[in-house]
Amino acid sequence: MEQHAIEKAKEWASNTYFDAADREEIQKLLDAGDTKEIVERFYKDLEFGTGGLRAILGMGTNRMSKYQVRKATQAVCNHVLDAGSSKKLAISYDSRKFSFEFAKEVAAVCAANGIQAYIYKRLNPVALLSFSVRHHNADAGVMVTASHNPPEYNGYKVFWADGSQVTPPNDKAIIGHYNNIDYKDIKCMSFDEGLNQGLIHWVGEEVENAYYEAIKSKIINPELCQEKGTDLKIVYTPIHGTGLYPCTRALDDMGLTNYLIVEEQAQPDSAFPTVSSPNPENPEALAMAVELMEKENADIVFGSDPDTDRLGVALKHEGEVQYVNGNQIGILMLHYILTNLKEQGKLPPNSYFVKTIVTTDLQKTIADAFAVECFNTLTGFKWICGKMNQLEKTNPEKNFIFGTEESFGYLNHGYVRDKDGVSSVTLMAECALWYKTQGLNLFQALDKIYEEYGFSAEHLLNLNYYGKEGADKIQRIMEKFRNMNPTEICGEKVVHFWDYDKLIEKNMVNGEEMKIDLPATDALGFGFANESRFFLRPSGTEPKIKFYIQIKENEGSLEEKKKKAAAATEKLLDFIQKECESA
């Protein structure tokens, strides 16, 4: 492994395709004998996964640079030229280091391949990239982003003509092209030349305005928002990302203009200087917004990540700042949508919503009460939107209502095909306003939902393991749990085991096996007799393994259920961590 990496590094340092400074960066590592860093950069080629690329910035085969961007774009272009029809590609980018430069590289490679490139004049969220693909009737789209990863990362997401991230067979075809491309085979021209030849087009306010009008049409209680919108005092932070203009524009459009911005985090900044990681799932990333909320006596905090596809929420409850988790946000949104549409007589027939396998089943319980169908998909919004696209073709009579995943991603409309942090802000603001008019905050609203539909508590455990050693450790953990075959865990009887790699669901009581009707992926699940469950999977974008815990409690008062669920969660967490330590 070490010698292989050194040979790859020598090849890089001597390859005149790379700029002199970029070759010199690797030569210095070779001269210094920094074997550990060389191995990290060259022990493998950066893989073009099913959604694209994501890695630490830098030179090397296992790092993110303009060379990987060019190579990936040539792969996309090859597939567009094989399978596309319009020969157009839409491009957007976030606030990360080199995002704009990488986006221009994408456009330049497209132009050199004779494909029209449509690139936003200013940085824009994922949702607007998806909207641009559909608006321009493009064959594909590229979003330059590493989402909520730490500052040293950047990435490259690929979308297909329907506006969703690529799924089979398109992802496989692009990966096949990528794996067979040599750098010398990549076509390229300068960005300015592409503009001059009419092959690269700037996308401006006309397309953006069409998007804002589209999501405005999905406001459920527009009169309430216009009449009482200023009653809700909001603190919003884009955490140095793309969200400032889009989210404030959307709030202004609906009449919720009583908001404060965290000024220190308002402007795009690739260093994300005020946070260790710009992830609104983490309380630390919302700390400055929470401080402003307390200072100004605001009602609620919203935070979005760099590409504005995730929403974090915090508020004061029972005298303390509390954070609404991703499952709870989805529960509140879904319940709000269904309750109000039904009350208004606007809930369409044959309505459905889509969630991931690791997202709480309490959402399905709520949907069942409204005769709304639930579809489960693999983790990731590309699968949620893939299901939307499939049903649009096979069952056009069905009406999409909502898409949700526990990792703080939501979609309440069909104008784009990815999670939409902008419309999530407006939906959550509308929901919070509606409850405020009833004298309730969001946690009090959740308690009402729990009382009516049953209680479920969810917890996410992330265990980080870095580099090649970490990747090997994660694989050992997965295999340990895969081969565990337990009859009980923490005193609870195990009745179901799901292996999503082998696509087998096993009844642990009678040994019967059933086929899982989903694409294969490296994920496992354990289901208990009391309807609790937990799942585990390696992250597809970060060096971590994720455990998704769902605890169901059916006996006692709501407070008793919460206490029992907390104790059961701690017990299960202790079991998981001990098993991981020994793997």
C-alpha positions in Angstrom: 0.0 0.0 0.0 2.7 2.5 1.0 4.9 1.7 -2.1 1.9 2.0 -4.4 1.0 5.4 -3.0 4.6 6.6 -3.4 4.6 5.5 -7.0 1.3 7.3 -7.7 2.7 10.4 -6.1 5.8 10.3 -8.3 3.5 9.9 -11.3 1.6 13.0 -10.3 4.7 15.1 -9.6 6.1 14.3 -13.1 2.8 14.6 -15.1 2.9 17.8 -17.1 -0.9 17.9 -17.4 -0.9 19.3 -13.9 0.1 22.9 -13.2 3.7 23.4 -12.0 2.6 24.6 -8.6 0.4 21.5 -8.1 3.2 19.1 -9.1 5.5 21.0 -6.7 3.0 20.4 -3.8 3.4 16.7 -4.2 7.2 16.8 -4.9 7.7 18.6 -1.6 5.9 15.7 0.2 8.2 13.2 -1.6 11.3 15.2 -0.8 10.3 15.5 2.9 9.6 11.7 3.1 6.1 12.5 4.5 4.9 8.9 3.8 1.8 9.2 6.0 0.5 12.2 4.1 1.4 10.6 0.7 -0.5 7.5 1.6 -3.6 9.5 2.7 -3.5 11.4 -0.6 -2.7 8.5 -2.9 -3.7 5.2 -1.3 -6.8 5.2 -3.6 -8.3 7.2 -6.4 -11.1 9.5 -5.4 -14.2 7.5 -6.2 -17.0 8.9 -8.2 -19.9 7.7 -6.0 -23.5 7.4 -6.9 -24.0 11.1 -6.2 -20.7 12.5 -7.3 -17.5 13.5 -5.4 -16.7 14.8 -2.0 -13.3 15.0 -0.4 -10.7 17.2 1.3 -9.3 19.8 -0.9 -5.7 19.4 -2.2 -3.6 17.6 -4.7 -3.6 13.9 -5.1 -5.7 11.1 -6.4 -7.7 11.0 -3.1 -8.2 14.7 -2.9 -10.6 17.2 -4.4 -9.1 19.6 -7.0 -9.9 21.1 -10.4 -8.5 18.1 -12.1 -11.1 15.8 -10.4 -13.8 18.3 -11.4 -12.7 18.3 -15.0 -12.5 14.5 -15.1 -16.0 14.2 -13.5 -17.4 16.7 -15.9 -16.0 14.9 -18.9 -17.7 11.7 -17.6 -21.0 13.6 -17.3 -20.5 15.1 -20.8 -19.8 11.7 -22.2 -23.1 10.3 -20.8 -25.0 13.4 -21.9 -23.7 13.0 -25.4 -24.7 9.3 -25.4 -28.1 9.6 -23.7 -29.2 13.2 -23.5 -31.4 15.1 -25.9 -31.1 18.9 -25.2 -27.3 19.0 -24.8 -27.6 21.4 -22.0 -26.2 21.4 -18.4 -27.2 23.6 -15.4 -24.6 24.7 -12.8 -24.7 26.2 -9.3 -22.2 26.5 -6.5 -22.0 27.3 -2.8 -19.7 29.5 -0.7 -16.9 26.9 -0.2 -13.3 27.4 -1.1 -12.9 27.1 -4.9 -16.6 26.5 -5.5 -17.0 29.3 -8.0 -13.7 28.3 -9.7 -14.8 24.7 -9.9 -18.2 25.7 -11.3 -16.4 27.6 -14.1 -14.3 24.5 -14.8 -17.5 22.5 -15.2 -18.8 25.1 -17.7 -15.6 25.2 -19.6 -15.4 21.4 -20.0 -19.1 21.4 -21.1 -18.4 24.1 -23.7 -15.4 22.2 -25.1 -17.7 19.2 -25.5 -20.3 21.3 -27.4 -22.8 21.2 -24.5 -24.5 24.5 -23.5 -23.7 25.4 -19.9 -26.1 27.5 -17.7 -24.3 28.9 -14.7 -25.8 31.2 -12.0 -24.4 34.7 -11.8 -24.3 34.4 -8.0 -24.0 31.4 -5.6 -27.3 29.6 -5.1 -28.7 26.7 -3.0 -29.2 23.1 -4.2 -32.9 23.7 -4.8 -32.2 26.5 -7.4 -29.8 24.2 -9.2 -32.5 21.5 -9.5 -35.0 24.2 -10.5 -32.6 25.5 -13.2 -32.2 21.9 -14.6 -36.0 21.7 -15.0 -36.4 25.3 -16.1 -33.9 25.0 -18.9 -34.9 21.5 -19.9 -31.3 20.5 -19.3 -30.0 16.9 -19.6 -28.1 17.2 -16.4 -26.9 19.6 -13.6 -23.9 20.0 -11.3 -23.9 21.5 -7.9 -20.4 22.3 -6.5 -20.8 21.8 -2.8 -19.7 19.6 0.1 -23.0 20.4 1.9 -22.4 20.6 5.6 -18.9 19.0 5.7 -16.0 20.8 7.5 -14.3 23.7 5.7 -11.5 21.7 4.3 -13.9 19.8 2.0 -15.5 20.5 -1.3 -17.6 18.3 -3.6 -19.5 17.7 -6.8 -23.1 16.6 -7.0 -24.6 15.4 -10.3 -28.3 15.7 -11.2 -30.1 14.3 -14.2 -32.8 15.7 -16.5 -35.6 15.3 -14.0 -33.8 17.6 -11.6 -32.9 14.9 -9.0 -29.5 13.5 -8.2 -28.5 10.7 -10.5 -29.8 7.2 -9.8 -29.4 3.9 -11.8 -28.8 3.5 -14.7 -27.4 7.1 -15.2 -25.1 7.0 -12.1 -23.6 3.7 -13.2 -23.0 5.0 -16.7 -21.3 8.2 -15.5 -19.2 6.2 -13.0 -18.2 3.9 -15.9 -17.0 6.8 -18.0 -15.2 8.4 -15.0 -13.2 5.2 -14.3 -12.0 5.0 -17.9 -11.0 8.6 -18.4 -7.3 9.6 -18.6 -6.6 13.3 -17.8 -5.2 13.8 -21.4 -8.6 12.8 -22.8 -10.4 15.7 -21.1 -11.7 18.4 -23.4 -11.4 21.9 -22.2 -11.4 25.5 -23.2 -11.2 28.7 -21.2 -14.3 30.0 -19.5 -14.1 33.3 -21.4 -13.9 31.5 -24.7 -17.0 29.5 -23.9 -18.8 32.8 -23.1 -17.6 34.4 -26.3 -18.7 31.4 -28.4 -22.2 31.4 -26.9 -21.7 28.0 -25.2 -21.7 29.3 -21.6 -24.7 31.4 -20.4 -25.1 33.4 -17.1 -28.4 32.6 -15.3 -29.9 35.5 -13.4 -33.0 36.9 -11.7 -35.5 35.7 -14.2 -35.0 32.0 -13.2 -34.6 32.9 -9.6 -37.9 34.8 -9.5 -39.7 31.9 -11.2 -38.5 29.7 -8.3 -39.6 32.1 -5.6 -43.0 32.4 -7.2 -43.3 28.6 -7.4 -42.6 28.0 -3.7 -44.8 31.0 -2.7 -47.7 29.1 -4.3 -47.3 26.3 -1.8 -47.9 28.5 1.3 -50.8 26.8 3.1 -52.2 29.7 5.1 -51.3 32.8 3.1 -53.8 35.0 4.8 -52.5 34.1 8.2 -49.0 34.9 7.1 -49.9 38.3 5.7 -52.2 39.3 8.6 -50.1 38.0 11.5 -46.7 37.2 10.0 -44.9 39.9 12.1 -46.2 38.3 15.3 -43.4 35.6 14.9 -40.0 36.9 15.7 -37.3 34.9 13.9 -33.6 34.7 14.1 -32.0 33.3 11.0 -28.4 32.4 10.2 -27.0 31.1 6.8 -23.8 30.1 8.6 -21.7 31.8 5.9 -23.4 29.8 3.1 -25.8 30.5 0.2 -29.0 31.1 2.3 -29.0 34.8 3.1 -30.8 36.2 0.1 -32.9 33.2 -0.8 -34.3 32.6 2.7 -35.0 36.3 3.5 -36.5 36.8 0.1 -38.8 33.9 0.7 -39.8 35.1 4.1 -40.5 38.6 2.8 -42.6 37.2 0.0 -44.9 35.4 2.5 -45.1 38.3 4.9 -43.0 37.0 7.8 -40.7 40.1 7.8 -40.0 40.2 11.6 -36.6 38.5 11.4 -33.1 39.2 12.6 -29.9 38.0 10.9 -26.8 36.8 12.7 -24.6 39.5 11.1 -21.3 37.7 11.9 -22.5 34.7 9.9 -24.5 36.5 7.2 -22.0 36.7 4.4 -20.5 33.8 2.4 -17.1 32.8 3.8 -15.3 29.6 2.8 -13.4 29.5 6.1 -16.7 29.3 8.1 -14.7 31.2 10.8 -17.4 31.2 13.5 -18.0 27.4 13.6 -16.0 24.2 13.6 -18.4 22.7 11.1 -21.3 24.6 9.3 -23.9 21.9 10.1 -27.2 23.2 11.5 -27.8 19.7 12.9 -25.2 20.6 15.5 -26.2 23.0 18.4 -22.7 24.5 18.2 -23.4 25.8 14.7 -26.5 27.6 16.0 -24.8 29.0 19.1 -24.6 32.6 17.8 -28.2 32.6 16.6 -29.4 31.2 19.9 -27.5 34.0 21.7 -29.2 36.6 19.5 -32.6 34.9 20.1 -32.2 35.2 23.9 -30.9 38.7 23.7 -33.8 39.9 21.5 -36.4 37.7 23.0 -37.2 36.1 19.7 -39.5 33.1 19.2 -37.3 30.8 17.1 -34.0 30.2 15.5 -33.5 28.8 11.9 -30.1 27.9 10.5 -29.1 26.5 7.1 -26.0 24.8 5.9 -23.6 26.1 3.1 -25.8 24.8 0.2 -29.0 25.6 2.0 -30.6 22.1 1.8 -30.8 21.5 5.5 -32.7 23.3 8.2 -31.8 23.5 11.9 -34.3 24.8 14.5 -34.0 25.9 18.1 -36.3 27.7 20.6 -36.8 28.4 24.3 -39.0 25.8 26.0 -39.6 25.5 29.8 -36.9 28.1 30.4 -34.2 26.4 28.4 -32.9 26.5 24.8 -33.9 23.3 23.1 -33.1 21.9 19.6 -35.7 20.3 17.5 -34.3 17.1 15.9 -34.6 16.2 12.3 -37.4 13.6 12.9 -39.3 16.1 15.0 -39.1 18.8 12.3 -40.5 16.3 9.8 -43.3 15.3 12.2 -44.3 18.9 12.7 -44.2 19.8 9.0 -46.2 16.7 7.9 -48.8 17.1 10.6 -49.2 20.8 9.8 -49.6 20.2 6.1 -52.1 17.3 6.5 -54.1 19.0 9.2 -54.5 22.3 7.4 -55.1 20.9 3.9 -57.8 18.6 5.2 -59.4 21.4 7.2 -59.4 23.5 4.0 -60.8 20.7 1.9 -57.6 20.9 -0.2 -56.0 17.5 0.6 -55.8 15.9 -2.8 -57.0 12.3 -3.3 -54.4 9.6 -3.7 -51.9 11.7 -1.7 -48.6 10.3 -0.6 -45.4 11.2 1.2 -41.9 9.7 1.1 -39.5 9.1 3.9 -36.3 7.1 4.3 -36.0 3.8 6.1 -34.1 5.4 9.0 -36.7 8.1 9.5 -39.3 7.7 12.3 -42.3 5.6 11.6 -44.4 8.0 13.7 -44.7 10.0 10.5 -46.4 7.0 8.8 -48.8 6.7 11.7 -49.8 10.3 11.2 -50.2 9.9 7.5 -52.3 6.7 7.9 -54.8 8.8 10.0 -55.3 11.0 7.0 -55.4 8.1 4.5 -52.1 9.4 3.0 -49.8 6.6 1.6 -46.3 6.3 2.9 -43.3 5.1 0.7 -40.0 4.2 2.3 -36.7 4.6 0.4 -33.0 4.3 1.1 -31.2 7.1 2.9 -30.7 10.1 0.8 -33.0 12.6 -1.0 -32.0 11.2 -4.4 -34.0 8.1 -3.5 -36.9 10.1 -2.2 -37.1 12.1 -5.4 -36.4 9.0 -7.5 -39.6 7.6 -6.0 -41.4 10.8 -6.9 -40.1 10.6 -10.5 -41.1 6.9 -10.7 -44.7 7.5 -9.4 -45.1 10.5 -11.7 -44.6 8.1 -14.6 -46.3 4.9 -13.4 -49.0 6.4 -11.2 -49.8 9.9 -12.4 -53.0 9.9 -10.3 -51.0 10.0 -7.1 -50.3 13.4 -5.5 -47.0 14.2 -3.8 -47.4 16.0 -0.5 -44.1 15.8 1.4 -40.6 14.2 1.4 -38.5 13.9 4.6 -35.4 12.4 6.0 -34.2 12.5 9.6 -31.0 14.3 8.6 -32.8 17.7 8.5 -33.9 17.6 4.9 -37.4 18.3 3.6 -39.4 19.0 0.5 -43.0 20.2 0.3 -43.4 20.8 -3.4 -42.7 19.3 -6.8 -40.9 22.2 -8.5 -37.5 20.8 -7.6 -36.2 17.3 -7.0 -33.9 17.6 -3.9 -34.3 18.7 -0.3 -35.1 22.4 -0.2 -33.8 24.4 2.7 -35.4 27.6 1.5 -39.0 26.3 1.3 -38.2 24.4 4.6 -37.6 27.7 6.3 -40.9 29.2 5.0 -42.9 26.0 5.9 -41.4 25.8 9.4 -42.0 29.5 10.0 -45.6 29.2 8.9 -46.0 26.2 11.2 -44.5 28.0 14.1 -46.7 31.0 13.5 -49.8 28.9 13.3 -49.0 27.2 16.6 -48.2 30.6 18.2 -51.6 31.9 17.4 -52.9 28.9 19.5 -50.6 29.8 22.4 -48.2 26.9 21.7 -44.5 26.6 20.8 -43.2 23.7 18.7 -42.3 21.4 21.6 -45.8 21.9 23.1 -47.2 21.1 19.6 -45.1 18.0 19.5 -46.5 16.8 22.8 -50.0 17.2 21.5 -49.1 15.1 18.5 -47.5 12.5 20.7 -50.6 12.3 22.9 -52.8 11.7 19.8 -50.6 9.4 17.7 -48.2 7.8 20.1 -44.7 8.5 21.4 -41.5 7.8 19.7 -38.0 9.1 20.6 -35.2 9.2 18.1 -31.4 9.6 18.5 -28.5 9.7 16.1 -25.0 8.5 17.0 -22.1 9.5 14.7 -18.8 7.7 15.3 -15.9 9.3 13.3 -13.0 7.2 12.0 -10.5 8.9 9.8 -8.3 7.9 6.9 -7.6 4.4 5.7 -7.4 3.0 9.2 -10.8 4.5 9.9 -12.3 3.1 6.7 -11.1 -0.4 7.7 -12.6 0.1 11.2 -16.0 1.0 9.8 -15.9 -2.1 7.6 -15.1 -4.3 10.7 -18.0 -2.7 12.6 -20.5 -3.3 9.8 -19.4 -7.0 9.5 -19.6 -7.5 13.3 -23.2 -6.3 13.4 -24.0 -8.1 10.2 -22.9 -11.4 11.6 -24.3 -10.8 15.1 -27.5 -12.8 14.7 -28.9 -11.8 18.2 -32.1 -13.0 19.8 -32.1 -10.1 22.2 -30.3 -6.8 22.8 -30.3 -4.9 26.0 -33.0 -7.2 27.4 -35.3 -6.6 24.4 -36.3 -9.4 22.1 -35.1 -9.0 18.5 -37.8 -10.0 16.0 -36.5 -8.5 12.7 -33.1 -8.1 11.0 -32.7 -6.1 7.8 -29.6 -6.5 5.6 -29.9 -3.9 2.9 -26.7 -5.1 1.2 -28.1 -8.7 0.7 -31.6 -7.3 0.5 -32.9 -9.7 3.1 -35.4 -9.1 5.9 -35.2 -12.0 8.4 -37.9 -12.9 11.0 -35.7 -13.7 14.0 -38.5 -15.7 15.6 -39.2 -18.2 12.9 -36.2 -17.7 10.7 -38.3 -16.8 7.6 -36.6 -14.6 5.1 -38.2 -12.0 2.8 -36.8 -10.0 -0.1 -36.4 -6.3 0.4 -37.6 -4.4 -2.6 -34.9 -1.6 -2.7 -31.6 -1.1 -4.4 -28.7 -2.8 -2.5 -26.7 -0.6 0.0 -24.5 -1.1 3.0 -27.0 -0.7 5.8 -28.4 -2.9 8.6 -31.4 -2.7 10.9 -32.6 -4.5 14.0 -36.3 -4.5 15.1 -37.5 -5.3 18.6 -40.7 -6.8 19.8 -41.7 -3.5 21.4 -41.5 -1.8 17.9 -38.3 0.0 18.7 -35.5 -0.4 16.2 -32.1 0.8 15.2 -30.2 1.0 12.0 -26.5 1.5 11.1 -24.7 2.5 7.9 -21.4 4.1 6.9 -21.8 7.7 5.8 -21.6 8.1 2.1 -20.0 11.6 2.4 -17.9 11.7 5.6 -15.5 9.4 7.5 -18.1 8.1 10.0 -20.5 5.4 10.8 -24.1 6.4 11.7 -26.5 4.7 14.1 -30.1 5.7 14.0 -32.1 4.8 17.2 -35.9 4.8 17.3 -37.5 4.0 20.7 -41.2 3.3 20.9 -42.9 3.6 24.3 -46.6 2.6 24.7 -47.2 2.5 28.4 -47.7 5.3 31.0 -48.2 9.1 30.8 -46.3 11.1 28.2 -43.7 12.1 30.8 -43.2 8.5 31.9 -42.8 7.5 28.2 -40.2 10.1 27.7 -38.2 9.0 30.8 -38.4 5.3 29.8 -37.3 6.2 26.2 -34.3 8.2 27.5 -33.2 5.3 29.7 -33.7 2.8 26.8 -31.7 5.0 24.5 -28.8 5.3 26.9 -28.7 1.5 27.4 -28.7 0.9 23.6 -26.0 3.6 23.1 -23.8 1.9 25.7 -24.2 -1.5 23.9 -23.4 0.0 20.5 -20.3 1.8 21.6 -18.9 -1.2 23.4 -19.5 -3.3 20.3 -17.7 -0.7 18.1 -14.8 -0.4 20.5 -14.1 -4.1 20.3 -14.5 -4.4 16.5 
